[in-house]
Amino acid sequence: MNKIILQFGLLVFFLAVIFFSQRGIPLQDILLKSFLIFIVLTVMLSIAAIVFMKSINKSSLDKSKELTENLTGSSK
């Protein structure tokens, strides 16, 4: 998952470099803005992936616990 996020971030970085270079911005500003976009996007996607994984893990644990209780015959 992290590799996919990193590759997507790099894709956006290079697209931002192309976008900003066509606007006639100096090279230093192009790289700075593109790098900031890369960092922000990568961090946001990493946080979203962590939250997504935790929610899937929690729901699977709840279902497993419910199945175990149903199989043993105990009720809440």
PyMOL Python script that loads the backbone (N, CA, C, O; Angstrom):
from pymol import cmd

cmd.read_pdbstr("""\
ATOM      1  N   MET A   1       0.831  -1.187   0.000  1.00  0.00           N
ATOM      2  CA  MET A   1       0.000   0.000   0.000  1.00  0.00           C
ATOM      3  C   MET A   1       0.877   1.253   0.000  1.00  0.00           C
ATOM      4  O   MET A   1       0.593   2.219  -0.707  1.00  0.00           O
ATOM      5  N   ASN A   2       1.943   1.226   0.797  1.00  0.00           N
ATOM      6  CA  ASN A   2       2.822   2.400   0.866  1.00  0.00           C
ATOM      7  C   ASN A   2       3.525   2.653  -0.455  1.00  0.00           C
ATOM      8  O   ASN A   2       3.755   3.802  -0.831  1.00  0.00           O
ATOM      9  N   LYS A   3       3.866   1.586  -1.158  1.00  0.00           N
ATOM     10  CA  LYS A   3       4.529   1.740  -2.454  1.00  0.00           C
ATOM     11  C   LYS A   3       3.587   2.399  -3.460  1.00  0.00           C
ATOM     12  O   LYS A   3       4.018   3.240  -4.249  1.00  0.00           O
ATOM     13  N   ILE A   4       2.329   2.031  -3.441  1.00  0.00           N
ATOM     14  CA  ILE A   4       1.346   2.632  -4.342  1.00  0.00           C
ATOM     15  C   ILE A   4       1.179   4.111  -4.023  1.00  0.00           C
ATOM     16  O   ILE A   4       1.111   4.939  -4.931  1.00  0.00           O
ATOM     17  N   ILE A   5       1.114   4.445  -2.752  1.00  0.00           N
ATOM     18  CA  ILE A   5       0.964   5.843  -2.341  1.00  0.00           C
ATOM     19  C   ILE A   5       2.176   6.655  -2.771  1.00  0.00           C
ATOM     20  O   ILE A   5       2.033   7.770  -3.272  1.00  0.00           O
ATOM     21  N   LEU A   6       3.364   6.106  -2.578  1.00  0.00           N
ATOM     22  CA  LEU A   6       4.583   6.810  -2.975  1.00  0.00           C
ATOM     23  C   LEU A   6       4.635   7.017  -4.487  1.00  0.00           C
ATOM     24  O   LEU A   6       4.991   8.100  -4.952  1.00  0.00           O
ATOM     25  N   GLN A   7       4.285   5.998  -5.250  1.00  0.00           N
ATOM     26  CA  GLN A   7       4.310   6.131  -6.704  1.00  0.00           C
ATOM     27  C   GLN A   7       3.272   7.135  -7.191  1.00  0.00           C
ATOM     28  O   GLN A   7       3.535   7.896  -8.122  1.00  0.00           O
ATOM     29  N   PHE A   8       2.096   7.143  -6.569  1.00  0.00           N
ATOM     30  CA  PHE A   8       1.085   8.131  -6.940  1.00  0.00           C
ATOM     31  C   PHE A   8       1.565   9.538  -6.595  1.00  0.00           C
ATOM     32  O   PHE A   8       1.351  10.474  -7.365  1.00  0.00           O
ATOM     33  N   GLY A   9       2.208   9.688  -5.451  1.00  0.00           N
ATOM     34  CA  GLY A   9       2.760  10.983  -5.065  1.00  0.00           C
ATOM     35  C   GLY A   9       3.826  11.459  -6.037  1.00  0.00           C
ATOM     36  O   GLY A   9       3.877  12.643  -6.372  1.00  0.00           O
ATOM     37  N   LEU A  10       4.682  10.543  -6.495  1.00  0.00           N
ATOM     38  CA  LEU A  10       5.704  10.906  -7.480  1.00  0.00           C
ATOM     39  C   LEU A  10       5.079  11.300  -8.812  1.00  0.00           C
ATOM     40  O   LEU A  10       5.558  12.219  -9.478  1.00  0.00           O
ATOM     41  N   LEU A  11       4.016  10.610  -9.200  1.00  0.00           N
ATOM     42  CA  LEU A  11       3.309  10.977 -10.428  1.00  0.00           C
ATOM     43  C   LEU A  11       2.775  12.397 -10.336  1.00  0.00           C
ATOM     44  O   LEU A  11       2.924  13.184 -11.271  1.00  0.00           O
ATOM     45  N   VAL A  12       2.157  12.722  -9.216  1.00  0.00           N
ATOM     46  CA  VAL A  12       1.621  14.070  -9.023  1.00  0.00           C
ATOM     47  C   VAL A  12       2.753  15.093  -8.973  1.00  0.00           C
ATOM     48  O   VAL A  12       2.604  16.206  -9.477  1.00  0.00           O
ATOM     49  N   PHE A  13       3.887  14.724  -8.366  1.00  0.00           N
ATOM     50  CA  PHE A  13       5.045  15.622  -8.328  1.00  0.00           C
ATOM     51  C   PHE A  13       5.487  15.997  -9.739  1.00  0.00           C
ATOM     52  O   PHE A  13       5.666  17.175 -10.045  1.00  0.00           O
ATOM     53  N   PHE A  14       5.660  15.001 -10.589  1.00  0.00           N
ATOM     54  CA  PHE A  14       6.139  15.287 -11.939  1.00  0.00           C
ATOM     55  C   PHE A  14       5.088  16.003 -12.780  1.00  0.00           C
ATOM     56  O   PHE A  14       5.435  16.828 -13.626  1.00  0.00           O
ATOM     57  N   LEU A  15       3.817  15.702 -12.562  1.00  0.00           N
ATOM     58  CA  LEU A  15       2.766  16.457 -13.255  1.00  0.00           C
ATOM     59  C   LEU A  15       2.753  17.911 -12.796  1.00  0.00           C
ATOM     60  O   LEU A  15       2.512  18.815 -13.597  1.00  0.00           O
ATOM     61  N   ALA A  16       3.011  18.138 -11.509  1.00  0.00           N
ATOM     62  CA  ALA A  16       3.079  19.510 -11.001  1.00  0.00           C
ATOM     63  C   ALA A  16       4.282  20.243 -11.578  1.00  0.00           C
ATOM     64  O   ALA A  16       4.196  21.434 -11.875  1.00  0.00           O
ATOM     65  N   VAL A  17       5.404  19.543 -11.741  1.00  0.00           N
ATOM     66  CA  VAL A  17       6.582  20.162 -12.362  1.00  0.00           C
ATOM     67  C   VAL A  17       6.249  20.598 -13.787  1.00  0.00           C
ATOM     68  O   VAL A  17       6.594  21.707 -14.194  1.00  0.00           O
ATOM     69  N   ILE A  18       5.590  19.741 -14.534  1.00  0.00           N
ATOM     70  CA  ILE A  18       5.205  20.094 -15.904  1.00  0.00           C
ATOM     71  C   ILE A  18       4.231  21.263 -15.902  1.00  0.00           C
ATOM     72  O   ILE A  18       4.373  22.195 -16.693  1.00  0.00           O
ATOM     73  N   PHE A  19       3.238  21.215 -15.010  1.00  0.00           N
ATOM     74  CA  PHE A  19       2.231  22.275 -14.952  1.00  0.00           C
ATOM     75  C   PHE A  19       2.860  23.624 -14.624  1.00  0.00           C
ATOM     76  O   PHE A  19       2.593  24.618 -15.300  1.00  0.00           O
ATOM     77  N   PHE A  20       3.694  23.660 -13.586  1.00  0.00           N
ATOM     78  CA  PHE A  20       4.293  24.929 -13.175  1.00  0.00           C
ATOM     79  C   PHE A  20       5.344  25.422 -14.172  1.00  0.00           C
ATOM     80  O   PHE A  20       5.526  26.629 -14.327  1.00  0.00           O
ATOM     81  N   SER A  21       6.032  24.508 -14.845  1.00  0.00           N
ATOM     82  CA  SER A  21       7.052  24.943 -15.807  1.00  0.00           C
ATOM     83  C   SER A  21       6.421  25.602 -17.028  1.00  0.00           C
ATOM     84  O   SER A  21       7.046  26.449 -17.665  1.00  0.00           O
ATOM     85  N   GLN A  22       5.204  25.228 -17.355  1.00  0.00           N
ATOM     86  CA  GLN A  22       4.536  25.847 -18.495  1.00  0.00           C
ATOM     87  C   GLN A  22       4.007  27.233 -18.164  1.00  0.00           C
ATOM     88  O   GLN A  22       3.604  27.970 -19.064  1.00  0.00           O
ATOM     89  N   ARG A  23       4.001  27.590 -16.915  1.00  0.00           N
ATOM     90  CA  ARG A  23       3.543  28.914 -16.508  1.00  0.00           C
ATOM     91  C   ARG A  23       4.679  29.928 -16.444  1.00  0.00           C
ATOM     92  O   ARG A  23       4.440  31.099 -16.147  1.00  0.00           O
ATOM     93  N   GLY A  24       5.895  29.507 -16.713  1.00  0.00           N
ATOM     94  CA  GLY A  24       7.027  30.424 -16.729  1.00  0.00           C
ATOM     95  C   GLY A  24       7.553  30.799 -15.358  1.00  0.00           C
ATOM     96  O   GLY A  24       8.139  31.869 -15.193  1.00  0.00           O
ATOM     97  N   ILE A  25       7.354  29.941 -14.377  1.00  0.00           N
ATOM     98  CA  ILE A  25       7.828  30.194 -13.015  1.00  0.00           C
ATOM     99  C   ILE A  25       9.304  29.791 -12.943  1.00  0.00           C
ATOM    100  O   ILE A  25       9.703  28.844 -13.620  1.00  0.00           O
ATOM    101  N   PRO A  26      10.126  30.479 -12.145  1.00  0.00           N
ATOM    102  CA  PRO A  26      11.541  30.084 -11.998  1.00  0.00           C
ATOM    103  C   PRO A  26      11.683  28.650 -11.476  1.00  0.00           C
ATOM    104  O   PRO A  26      10.823  28.146 -10.754  1.00  0.00           O
ATOM    105  N   LEU A  27      12.782  28.013 -11.859  1.00  0.00           N
ATOM    106  CA  LEU A  27      13.000  26.595 -11.558  1.00  0.00           C
ATOM    107  C   LEU A  27      12.958  26.294 -10.061  1.00  0.00           C
ATOM    108  O   LEU A  27      12.406  25.271  -9.655  1.00  0.00           O
ATOM    109  N   GLN A  28      13.527  27.159  -9.243  1.00  0.00           N
ATOM    110  CA  GLN A  28      13.543  26.936  -7.797  1.00  0.00           C
ATOM    111  C   GLN A  28      12.120  26.928  -7.239  1.00  0.00           C
ATOM    112  O   GLN A  28      11.789  26.093  -6.396  1.00  0.00           O
ATOM    113  N   ASP A  29      11.282  27.848  -7.701  1.00  0.00           N
ATOM    114  CA  ASP A  29       9.891  27.886  -7.231  1.00  0.00           C
ATOM    115  C   ASP A  29       9.103  26.677  -7.727  1.00  0.00           C
ATOM    116  O   ASP A  29       8.248  26.151  -7.015  1.00  0.00           O
ATOM    117  N   ILE A  30       9.395  26.244  -8.940  1.00  0.00           N
ATOM    118  CA  ILE A  30       8.716  25.060  -9.484  1.00  0.00           C
ATOM    119  C   ILE A  30       8.997  23.845  -8.604  1.00  0.00           C
ATOM    120  O   ILE A  30       8.078  23.127  -8.208  1.00  0.00           O
ATOM    121  N   LEU A  31      10.265  23.623  -8.307  1.00  0.00           N
ATOM    122  CA  LEU A  31      10.640  22.457  -7.501  1.00  0.00           C
ATOM    123  C   LEU A  31      10.105  22.555  -6.079  1.00  0.00           C
ATOM    124  O   LEU A  31       9.675  21.554  -5.506  1.00  0.00           O
ATOM    125  N   LEU A  32      10.131  23.751  -5.511  1.00  0.00           N
ATOM    126  CA  LEU A  32       9.625  23.932  -4.149  1.00  0.00           C
ATOM    127  C   LEU A  32       8.127  23.655  -4.073  1.00  0.00           C
ATOM    128  O   LEU A  32       7.673  22.923  -3.194  1.00  0.00           O
ATOM    129  N   LYS A  33       7.364  24.238  -4.990  1.00  0.00           N
ATOM    130  CA  LYS A  33       5.910  24.025  -4.981  1.00  0.00           C
ATOM    131  C   LYS A  33       5.558  22.568  -5.264  1.00  0.00           C
ATOM    132  O   LYS A  33       4.673  22.002  -4.621  1.00  0.00           O
ATOM    133  N   SER A  34       6.240  21.971  -6.212  1.00  0.00           N
ATOM    134  CA  SER A  34       5.969  20.570  -6.545  1.00  0.00           C
ATOM    135  C   SER A  34       6.316  19.651  -5.377  1.00  0.00           C
ATOM    136  O   SER A  34       5.585  18.702  -5.096  1.00  0.00           O
ATOM    137  N   PHE A  35       7.428  19.930  -4.698  1.00  0.00           N
ATOM    138  CA  PHE A  35       7.820  19.118  -3.548  1.00  0.00           C
ATOM    139  C   PHE A  35       6.813  19.257  -2.408  1.00  0.00           C
ATOM    140  O   PHE A  35       6.479  18.272  -1.750  1.00  0.00           O
ATOM    141  N   LEU A  36       6.331  20.468  -2.175  1.00  0.00           N
ATOM    142  CA  LEU A  36       5.320  20.666  -1.129  1.00  0.00           C
ATOM    143  C   LEU A  36       4.040  19.907  -1.460  1.00  0.00           C
ATOM    144  O   LEU A  36       3.433  19.292  -0.583  1.00  0.00           O
ATOM    145  N   ILE A  37       3.632  19.950  -2.721  1.00  0.00           N
ATOM    146  CA  ILE A  37       2.445  19.200  -3.137  1.00  0.00           C
ATOM    147  C   ILE A  37       2.668  17.704  -2.920  1.00  0.00           C
ATOM    148  O   ILE A  37       1.776  17.005  -2.439  1.00  0.00           O
ATOM    149  N   PHE A  38       3.852  17.217  -3.273  1.00  0.00           N
ATOM    150  CA  PHE A  38       4.191  15.803  -3.089  1.00  0.00           C
ATOM    151  C   PHE A  38       4.117  15.402  -1.618  1.00  0.00           C
ATOM    152  O   PHE A  38       3.518  14.380  -1.281  1.00  0.00           O
ATOM    153  N   ILE A  39       4.720  16.200  -0.745  1.00  0.00           N
ATOM    154  CA  ILE A  39       4.740  15.877   0.688  1.00  0.00           C
ATOM    155  C   ILE A  39       3.325  15.875   1.262  1.00  0.00           C
ATOM    156  O   ILE A  39       2.934  14.936   1.957  1.00  0.00           O
ATOM    157  N   VAL A  40       2.563  16.921   0.973  1.00  0.00           N
ATOM    158  CA  VAL A  40       1.206  17.025   1.523  1.00  0.00           C
ATOM    159  C   VAL A  40       0.339  15.873   1.031  1.00  0.00           C
ATOM    160  O   VAL A  40      -0.366  15.245   1.822  1.00  0.00           O
ATOM    161  N   LEU A  41       0.385  15.594  -0.260  1.00  0.00           N
ATOM    162  CA  LEU A  41      -0.440  14.528  -0.819  1.00  0.00           C
ATOM    163  C   LEU A  41      -0.047  13.162  -0.261  1.00  0.00           C
ATOM    164  O   LEU A  41      -0.914  12.358   0.082  1.00  0.00           O
ATOM    165  N   THR A  42       1.238  12.901  -0.170  1.00  0.00           N
ATOM    166  CA  THR A  42       1.705  11.610   0.335  1.00  0.00           C
ATOM    167  C   THR A  42       1.320  11.410   1.800  1.00  0.00           C
ATOM    168  O   THR A  42       0.898  10.319   2.184  1.00  0.00           O
ATOM    169  N   VAL A  43       1.459  12.437   2.607  1.00  0.00           N
ATOM    170  CA  VAL A  43       1.083  12.328   4.022  1.00  0.00           C
ATOM    171  C   VAL A  43      -0.422  12.118   4.160  1.00  0.00           C
ATOM    172  O   VAL A  43      -0.862  11.279   4.947  1.00  0.00           O
ATOM    173  N   MET A  44      -1.211  12.873   3.403  1.00  0.00           N
ATOM    174  CA  MET A  44      -2.666  12.727   3.487  1.00  0.00           C
ATOM    175  C   MET A  44      -3.119  11.336   3.045  1.00  0.00           C
ATOM    176  O   MET A  44      -3.972  10.729   3.692  1.00  0.00           O
ATOM    177  N   LEU A  45      -2.554  10.830   1.952  1.00  0.00           N
ATOM    178  CA  LEU A  45      -2.931   9.497   1.491  1.00  0.00           C
ATOM    179  C   LEU A  45      -2.466   8.415   2.462  1.00  0.00           C
ATOM    180  O   LEU A  45      -3.154   7.409   2.632  1.00  0.00           O
ATOM    181  N   SER A  46      -1.325   8.601   3.092  1.00  0.00           N
ATOM    182  CA  SER A  46      -0.848   7.629   4.084  1.00  0.00           C
ATOM    183  C   SER A  46      -1.768   7.591   5.295  1.00  0.00           C
ATOM    184  O   SER A  46      -2.086   6.516   5.803  1.00  0.00           O
ATOM    185  N   ILE A  47      -2.191   8.745   5.754  1.00  0.00           N
ATOM    186  CA  ILE A  47      -3.124   8.799   6.888  1.00  0.00           C
ATOM    187  C   ILE A  47      -4.449   8.154   6.513  1.00  0.00           C
ATOM    188  O   ILE A  47      -5.023   7.408   7.307  1.00  0.00           O
ATOM    189  N   ALA A  48      -4.941   8.436   5.307  1.00  0.00           N
ATOM    190  CA  ALA A  48      -6.195   7.827   4.858  1.00  0.00           C
ATOM    191  C   ALA A  48      -6.067   6.307   4.771  1.00  0.00           C
ATOM    192  O   ALA A  48      -7.002   5.589   5.124  1.00  0.00           O
ATOM    193  N   ALA A  49      -4.928   5.814   4.308  1.00  0.00           N
ATOM    194  CA  ALA A  49      -4.720   4.368   4.216  1.00  0.00           C
ATOM    195  C   ALA A  49      -4.667   3.729   5.601  1.00  0.00           C
ATOM    196  O   ALA A  49      -5.212   2.645   5.806  1.00  0.00           O
ATOM    197  N   ILE A  50      -4.019   4.392   6.543  1.00  0.00           N
ATOM    198  CA  ILE A  50      -3.951   3.863   7.912  1.00  0.00           C
ATOM    199  C   ILE A  50      -5.342   3.802   8.534  1.00  0.00           C
ATOM    200  O   ILE A  50      -5.697   2.805   9.163  1.00  0.00           O
ATOM    201  N   VAL A  51      -6.123   4.853   8.364  1.00  0.00           N
ATOM    202  CA  VAL A  51      -7.490   4.876   8.906  1.00  0.00           C
ATOM    203  C   VAL A  51      -8.330   3.786   8.251  1.00  0.00           C
ATOM    204  O   VAL A  51      -9.102   3.105   8.926  1.00  0.00           O
ATOM    205  N   PHE A  52      -8.183   3.622   6.951  1.00  0.00           N
ATOM    206  CA  PHE A  52      -8.930   2.600   6.221  1.00  0.00           C
ATOM    207  C   PHE A  52      -8.568   1.203   6.717  1.00  0.00           C
ATOM    208  O   PHE A  52      -9.452   0.375   6.938  1.00  0.00           O
ATOM    209  N   MET A  53      -7.283   0.937   6.892  1.00  0.00           N
ATOM    210  CA  MET A  53      -6.843  -0.370   7.375  1.00  0.00           C
ATOM    211  C   MET A  53      -7.346  -0.641   8.791  1.00  0.00           C
ATOM    212  O   MET A  53      -7.766  -1.756   9.101  1.00  0.00           O
ATOM    213  N   LYS A  54      -7.302   0.379   9.649  1.00  0.00           N
ATOM    214  CA  LYS A  54      -7.776   0.190  11.023  1.00  0.00           C
ATOM    215  C   LYS A  54      -9.274  -0.081  11.056  1.00  0.00           C
ATOM    216  O   LYS A  54      -9.733  -0.904  11.848  1.00  0.00           O
ATOM    217  N   SER A  55     -10.046   0.600  10.207  1.00  0.00           N
ATOM    218  CA  SER A  55     -11.490   0.377  10.207  1.00  0.00           C
ATOM    219  C   SER A  55     -11.823  -1.019   9.689  1.00  0.00           C
ATOM    220  O   SER A  55     -12.738  -1.665  10.199  1.00  0.00           O
ATOM    221  N   ILE A  56     -11.098  -1.484   8.691  1.00  0.00           N
ATOM    222  CA  ILE A  56     -11.314  -2.845   8.195  1.00  0.00           C
ATOM    223  C   ILE A  56     -10.936  -3.858   9.267  1.00  0.00           C
ATOM    224  O   ILE A  56     -11.651  -4.839   9.473  1.00  0.00           O
ATOM    225  N   ASN A  57      -9.825  -3.630   9.948  1.00  0.00           N
ATOM    226  CA  ASN A  57      -9.373  -4.540  10.996  1.00  0.00           C
ATOM    227  C   ASN A  57     -10.379  -4.591  12.140  1.00  0.00           C
ATOM    228  O   ASN A  57     -10.675  -5.664  12.664  1.00  0.00           O
ATOM    229  N   LYS A  58     -10.904  -3.431  12.525  1.00  0.00           N
ATOM    230  CA  LYS A  58     -11.863  -3.393  13.627  1.00  0.00           C
ATOM    231  C   LYS A  58     -13.149  -4.113  13.257  1.00  0.00           C
ATOM    232  O   LYS A  58     -13.687  -4.868  14.066  1.00  0.00           O
ATOM    233  N   SER A  59     -13.654  -3.891  12.038  1.00  0.00           N
ATOM    234  CA  SER A  59     -14.899  -4.544  11.649  1.00  0.00           C
ATOM    235  C   SER A  59     -14.713  -6.051  11.529  1.00  0.00           C
ATOM    236  O   SER A  59     -15.623  -6.810  11.860  1.00  0.00           O
ATOM    237  N   SER A  60     -13.548  -6.498  11.061  1.00  0.00           N
ATOM    238  CA  SER A  60     -13.320  -7.941  10.969  1.00  0.00           C
ATOM    239  C   SER A  60     -13.196  -8.568  12.358  1.00  0.00           C
ATOM    240  O   SER A  60     -13.649  -9.693  12.569  1.00  0.00           O
ATOM    241  N   LEU A  61     -12.590  -7.856  13.302  1.00  0.00           N
ATOM    242  CA  LEU A  61     -12.512  -8.376  14.669  1.00  0.00           C
ATOM    243  C   LEU A  61     -13.895  -8.456  15.308  1.00  0.00           C
ATOM    244  O   LEU A  61     -14.201  -9.418  16.013  1.00  0.00           O
ATOM    245  N   ASP A  62     -14.731  -7.446  15.062  1.00  0.00           N
ATOM    246  CA  ASP A  62     -16.091  -7.469  15.600  1.00  0.00           C
ATOM    247  C   ASP A  62     -16.894  -8.629  15.011  1.00  0.00           C
ATOM    248  O   ASP A  62     -17.625  -9.305  15.735  1.00  0.00           O
ATOM    249  N   LYS A  63     -16.765  -8.862  13.716  1.00  0.00           N
ATOM    250  CA  LYS A  63     -17.482  -9.969  13.084  1.00  0.00           C
ATOM    251  C   LYS A  63     -16.978 -11.307  13.606  1.00  0.00           C
ATOM    252  O   LYS A  63     -17.764 -12.229  13.823  1.00  0.00           O
ATOM    253  N   SER A  64     -15.679 -11.411  13.806  1.00  0.00           N
ATOM    254  CA  SER A  64     -15.100 -12.648  14.325  1.00  0.00           C
ATOM    255  C   SER A  64     -15.600 -12.922  15.737  1.00  0.00           C
ATOM    256  O   SER A  64     -15.931 -14.057  16.081  1.00  0.00           O
ATOM    257  N   LYS A  65     -15.650 -11.873  16.547  1.00  0.00           N
ATOM    258  CA  LYS A  65     -16.135 -12.036  17.916  1.00  0.00           C
ATOM    259  C   LYS A  65     -17.608 -12.442  17.921  1.00  0.00           C
ATOM    260  O   LYS A  65     -18.021 -13.288  18.714  1.00  0.00           O
ATOM    261  N   GLU A  66     -18.398 -11.836  17.034  1.00  0.00           N
ATOM    262  CA  GLU A  66     -19.821 -12.158  16.949  1.00  0.00           C
ATOM    263  C   GLU A  66     -20.016 -13.601  16.485  1.00  0.00           C
ATOM    264  O   GLU A  66     -20.873 -14.310  17.012  1.00  0.00           O
ATOM    265  N   LEU A  67     -19.235 -14.034  15.513  1.00  0.00           N
ATOM    266  CA  LEU A  67     -19.321 -15.415  15.042  1.00  0.00           C
ATOM    267  C   LEU A  67     -18.945 -16.398  16.144  1.00  0.00           C
ATOM    268  O   LEU A  67     -19.601 -17.428  16.303  1.00  0.00           O
ATOM    269  N   THR A  68     -17.919 -16.098  16.889  1.00  0.00           N
ATOM    270  CA  THR A  68     -17.491 -16.973  17.979  1.00  0.00           C
ATOM    271  C   THR A  68     -18.582 -17.082  19.033  1.00  0.00           C
ATOM    272  O   THR A  68     -18.848 -18.169  19.547  1.00  0.00           O
ATOM    273  N   GLU A  69     -19.213 -15.959  19.356  1.00  0.00           N
ATOM    274  CA  GLU A  69     -20.294 -15.985  20.345  1.00  0.00           C
ATOM    275  C   GLU A  69     -21.486 -16.773  19.828  1.00  0.00           C
ATOM    276  O   GLU A  69     -22.128 -17.490  20.594  1.00  0.00           O
ATOM    277  N   ASN A  70     -21.791 -16.653  18.543  1.00  0.00           N
ATOM    278  CA  ASN A  70     -22.917 -17.404  17.980  1.00  0.00           C
ATOM    279  C   ASN A  70     -22.630 -18.899  17.949  1.00  0.00           C
ATOM    280  O   ASN A  70     -23.528 -19.709  18.182  1.00  0.00           O
ATOM    281  N   LEU A  71     -21.396 -19.268  17.665  1.00  0.00           N
ATOM    282  CA  LEU A  71     -21.055 -20.690  17.599  1.00  0.00           C
ATOM    283  C   LEU A  71     -21.028 -21.338  18.976  1.00  0.00           C
ATOM    284  O   LEU A  71     -21.387 -22.507  19.113  1.00  0.00           O
ATOM    285  N   THR A  72     -20.613 -20.602  19.990  1.00  0.00           N
ATOM    286  CA  THR A  72     -20.561 -21.180  21.333  1.00  0.00           C
ATOM    287  C   THR A  72     -21.915 -21.146  22.015  1.00  0.00           C
ATOM    288  O   THR A  72     -22.107 -21.807  23.035  1.00  0.00           O
ATOM    289  N   GLY A  73     -22.845 -20.399  21.479  1.00  0.00           N
ATOM    290  CA  GLY A  73     -24.186 -20.363  22.034  1.00  0.00           C
ATOM    291  C   GLY A  73     -24.385 -19.337  23.117  1.00  0.00           C
ATOM    292  O   GLY A  73     -25.472 -19.255  23.688  1.00  0.00           O
ATOM    293  N   SER A  74     -23.389 -18.563  23.415  1.00  0.00           N
ATOM    294  CA  SER A  74     -23.559 -17.533  24.438  1.00  0.00           C
ATOM    295  C   SER A  74     -24.212 -16.310  23.812  1.00  0.00           C
ATOM    296  O   SER A  74     -24.035 -16.030  22.626  1.00  0.00           O
ATOM    297  N   SER A  75     -24.962 -15.596  24.622  1.00  0.00           N
ATOM    298  CA  SER A  75     -25.629 -14.386  24.128  1.00  0.00           C
ATOM    299  C   SER A  75     -25.230 -13.205  24.992  1.00  0.00           C
ATOM    300  O   SER A  75     -24.745 -13.366  26.112  1.00  0.00           O
ATOM    301  N   LYS A  76     -25.441 -12.033  24.457  1.00  0.00           N
ATOM    302  CA  LYS A  76     -25.049 -10.805  25.168  1.00  0.00           C
ATOM    303  C   LYS A  76     -26.026 -10.419  26.229  1.00  0.00           C
ATOM    304  O   LYS A  76     -25.832  -9.412  26.909  1.00  0.00           O
TER     305      LYS A  76
END
""", "prot")
cmd.dss("prot")
cmd.show_as("cartoon", "prot")
cmd.util.cbc("prot")
cmd.orient("prot")
